[in-house]
Amino acid sequence: MTHDVIIIGGGIVGLATALAVLEKRPGAGILLLEKEAGLARHQTGHNSGVIHAGIYYAPGSLKARLCREGAEAITVFCAEHAIPFETCGKLVVATDALEASRMDALFERAQTNGIAVEKLDAAELRRREPAIEGVGAILVHATGIVDYKAVCAAMAAELTRQGGTIELGTEVTAIQEKDGLVTVAAGERRWTAAKLIACAGLQSDRLARLAGLAIEHRIVPFRGEYYRLPPARNTIVRHLIYPVPDPALPFLGIHLTRMIDGSVTVGPNAVLGLAREGYPKLSVDLRDMIDLATFPGLWRLLAANIGSGTQELANSLWKRGYLAACRKYCPALTLDDLRPMEAGIRAQAVMADGRLEHDFLFLQTEHMLHVCNAPSPAATSSIPIGRMIADRCFGAG
Ligand SMILES: Cc1cc2nc3c(=O)[nH]c(=O)nc-3n(C[C@H](O)[C@H](O)[C@H](O)COP(=O)(O)OP(=O)(O)OC[C@H]3O[C@@H](n4cnc5c(N)ncnc54)[C@H](O)[C@@H]3O)c2cc1C
């Protein structure tokens, strides 16, 4: 039997894409293949659970537009499917003069992006968040929190309700585009489809190569390590608390995040991982390490970021260093407050020249589309990303 579309990957991008295809082609025969025994077992199930408003991204960029549209679409989806979410707002806190000047630039960018923001002085910040210290802050009203695993469960239910099939525990091991069709194999099993859409996150470069695409980038895993505060600290903050990001670095910095289950997490940092899917600290995977070591782009990246990379690694290995980063804006935290929890691992596309790809990256042939980079905030933006992919595969309109 030939399917209309095969989707590889049961993370939020694969699931949102499946629903977007059905929106465009109601009744289309969709098969979604996921290698794990459950959905959202990788990036989607190990993230901060933030619905980003989109203040950080270059005005007019795809990322800015998709984030703004995505935040609205996710909250509508949650409301329709009775998934708990909260628009609790976030504070981006400056702790010194350099951060205050970066904060001013961020404030302007947020306004250009059409996002409602408010500037707070030190006294107003302290009034709203007594445990947080800073010289000022930006309040972003629209930022929210949600459990993206719950969103995925609802998306999967919707997909099967509309006739789609999900096969768990099915790892795609071969892909061939031939005679107007794509054949996909998982061990001895085989399926064919008119279109293949691969949304494979940490394995996306391998699937692209498996399909015969010439790619110059490689996925480099960046661990995001978190701690969870003890329940007695669950009311330490009312908003999400973020540092002002260093514009030279790609990630947002260690933040205090209220989770939708009522707990508060601290993190994530950004440390080079030696295993794409190894969550415990110091996990090593031989194949992943060989892939990293033989990729010149990684060495160029490391050489260009030796200072920040070493600092992140030191803070990962030495809890006091991690604590110091949080205490810059939340001095009440102690070592005892930082209780380890499972890390997340970001799939970051790095180009051969060592450049980090910050934007979404898609590679397309006549019958295939490979999502090769879907960095944060791709969980927030997943619904419009899915619609954009469906447009690319089946034409807009
Ligand atoms: C630490 C961290 C914090 C983040 N915080 C946020 C946040 O707060 N808000 C936000 O919007 N975004 C956040 N992000 C980003 C967001 O989580 C990701 O961009 C998003 O989840 C990517 O979804 P995905 O479906 O592309 O990938 P994934 O969720 O990784 O899904 C890919 C799927 O493909 C499957 N797969 C891989 N290879 C195969 C194969 N051969 N056969 C079958 N299946 C296969 C995998 O098992 C996996 O389930 C964060 C990410 C991390 C890591």
The ligand as an SDF file (V2000), in Angstrom:
LIG
                    3D

 53 58  0  0  0  0  0  0  0  0999 V2000
   17.2640   21.8250   26.7330 C   0  0  0  0  0  0  0  0  0  0  0  0
   16.2620   22.3530   25.7470 C   0  0  0  0  0  0  0  0  0  0  0  0
   15.3790   23.3860   26.1180 C   0  0  0  0  0  0  0  0  0  0  0  0
   14.4700   23.8960   25.1950 C   0  0  0  0  0  0  0  0  0  0  0  0
   13.5230   24.7820   25.6120 N   0  0  0  0  0  0  0  0  0  0  0  0
   12.5430   25.1670   24.7420 C   0  0  0  0  0  0  0  0  0  0  0  0
   11.4610   25.9610   25.1890 C   0  0  0  0  0  0  0  0  0  0  0  0
   11.3270   26.2480   26.3700 O   0  0  0  0  0  0  0  0  0  0  0  0
   10.5410   26.3760   24.2700 N   0  0  0  0  0  0  0  0  0  0  0  0
   10.6420   26.0500   22.9340 C   0  0  0  0  0  0  0  0  0  0  0  0
    9.8090   26.4920   22.1470 O   0  0  0  0  0  0  0  0  0  0  0  0
   11.6400   25.2440   22.4900 N   0  0  0  0  0  0  0  0  0  0  0  0
   12.5670   24.7800   23.3670 C   0  0  0  0  0  0  0  0  0  0  0  0
   13.5500   23.9300   22.9560 N   0  0  0  0  0  0  0  0  0  0  0  0
   13.5840   23.5350   21.5460 C   0  0  0  0  0  0  0  0  0  0  0  0
   12.5440   22.4710   21.2220 C   0  0  0  0  0  0  0  0  0  0  0  0
   12.3890   21.5440   22.2700 O   0  0  0  0  0  0  0  0  0  0  0  0
   12.9680   21.7560   19.9400 C   0  0  0  0  0  0  0  0  0  0  0  0
   13.2910   22.7230   18.9640 O   0  0  0  0  0  0  0  0  0  0  0  0
   11.8250   20.8700   19.4150 C   0  0  0  0  0  0  0  0  0  0  0  0
   11.3770   20.0080   20.4190 O   0  0  0  0  0  0  0  0  0  0  0  0
   12.3120   20.0870   18.2080 C   0  0  0  0  0  0  0  0  0  0  0  0
   11.3170   19.1290   17.9110 O   0  0  0  0  0  0  0  0  0  0  0  0
   11.5900   17.9970   16.8400 P   0  0  0  0  0  0  0  0  0  0  0  0
   10.3170   17.2820   16.6240 O   0  0  0  0  0  0  0  0  0  0  0  0
   12.2810   18.6210   15.6620 O   0  0  0  0  0  0  0  0  0  0  0  0
   12.7160   17.0640   17.5010 O   0  0  0  0  0  0  0  0  0  0  0  0
   12.6100   15.9090   18.5840 P   0  0  0  0  0  0  0  0  0  0  0  0
   11.6770   16.2480   19.6680 O   0  0  0  0  0  0  0  0  0  0  0  0
   14.0060   15.5860   18.9860 O   0  0  0  0  0  0  0  0  0  0  0  0
   11.9780   14.7040   17.7670 O   0  0  0  0  0  0  0  0  0  0  0  0
   12.6830   13.9980   16.7660 C   0  0  0  0  0  0  0  0  0  0  0  0
   12.1490   12.5800   16.7770 C   0  0  0  0  0  0  0  0  0  0  0  0
   12.6790   11.8520   15.6760 O   0  0  0  0  0  0  0  0  0  0  0  0
   12.8570   10.5100   16.0960 C   0  0  0  0  0  0  0  0  0  0  0  0
   13.8040    9.8390   15.2040 N   0  0  0  0  0  0  0  0  0  0  0  0
   15.1160   10.1520   15.0210 C   0  0  0  0  0  0  0  0  0  0  0  0
   15.6760    9.2960   14.1320 N   0  0  0  0  0  0  0  0  0  0  0  0
   14.7090    8.4180   13.7610 C   0  0  0  0  0  0  0  0  0  0  0  0
   14.6860    7.2970   12.8800 C   0  0  0  0  0  0  0  0  0  0  0  0
   15.7710    6.8840   12.2020 N   0  0  0  0  0  0  0  0  0  0  0  0
   13.5110    6.6240   12.7270 N   0  0  0  0  0  0  0  0  0  0  0  0
   12.3840    7.0080   13.4090 C   0  0  0  0  0  0  0  0  0  0  0  0
   12.3660    8.0670   14.2680 N   0  0  0  0  0  0  0  0  0  0  0  0
   13.5030    8.7540   14.4320 C   0  0  0  0  0  0  0  0  0  0  0  0
   13.4060   10.6810   17.5200 C   0  0  0  0  0  0  0  0  0  0  0  0
   13.2970    9.4960   18.2920 O   0  0  0  0  0  0  0  0  0  0  0  0
   12.5570   11.8170   18.0410 C   0  0  0  0  0  0  0  0  0  0  0  0
   11.4020   11.3820   18.7080 O   0  0  0  0  0  0  0  0  0  0  0  0
   14.4590   23.3900   23.8550 C   0  0  0  0  0  0  0  0  0  0  0  0
   15.3140   22.3420   23.5030 C   0  0  0  0  0  0  0  0  0  0  0  0
   16.1780   21.7970   24.4470 C   0  0  0  0  0  0  0  0  0  0  0  0
   16.9950   20.6110   24.0670 C   0  0  0  0  0  0  0  0  0  0  0  0
  1  2  1  0
  2  3  1  0
  2 52  2  0
  3  4  2  0
  4  5  1  0
  4 50  1  0
  5  6  2  0
  6  7  1  0
  6 13  1  0
  7  8  2  0
  7  9  1  0
  9 10  1  0
 10 11  2  0
 10 12  1  0
 12 13  2  0
 13 14  1  0
 14 15  1  0
 14 50  1  0
 15 16  1  0
 16 17  1  0
 16 18  1  0
 18 19  1  0
 18 20  1  0
 20 21  1  0
 20 22  1  0
 22 23  1  0
 23 24  1  0
 24 25  2  0
 24 26  1  0
 24 27  1  0
 27 28  1  0
 28 29  2  0
 28 30  1  0
 28 31  1  0
 31 32  1  0
 32 33  1  0
 33 34  1  0
 33 48  1  0
 34 35  1  0
 35 36  1  0
 35 46  1  0
 36 37  1  0
 36 45  1  0
 37 38  2  0
 38 39  1  0
 39 40  1  0
 39 45  2  0
 40 41  1  0
 40 42  2  0
 42 43  1  0
 43 44  2  0
 44 45  1  0
 46 47  1  0
 46 48  1  0
 48 49  1  0
 50 51  2  0
 51 52  1  0
 52 53  1  0
M  END
$$$$
